Structure formats: C-alpha cells, structure tokens
C-alpha cells in the first residue's frame, strides 16, 4: 500500500536509552487521501539512511510512503 502524505514538520526527538543518548529524526505527516483520509496527523520516525538522504529537504512537500 502506498500513501500520499504532506510533511507538516520535521524535528529531532532525543531520549536516553540503554547505550546512551539516542536522537531520531521525526516527520509529522498529514494524509492526503481524497476518499478517506486520517483525521489527525501522525508521526514517522526516519531510518538513519532516510535521514541522511532527506533530512531538511521534505518539510512542506508531498511525499509517497510505502506501507508494508
């Protein structure tokens, strides 16, 4: 399944884990489905590879996310 989404915001989320401080890049997303969109925004935590490639470049843009 593929979802068309708009990136509302892009932020860092940090917490202290078992191996020290962990920082993740988090996107707040809005569903753009014309028939039955989600009523609320939702967060997506980017992988390290995605963050390296897309960090700082997607805010305010439309993206397509594959959901498996």
Beta strands, then each sheet from edge to edge (+ up, - down):
strand 1: 2-17
strand 2: 20-31
strand 3: 42-45
strand 4: 62-66
sheet 1: 3+ 2- 1+ 4-
end
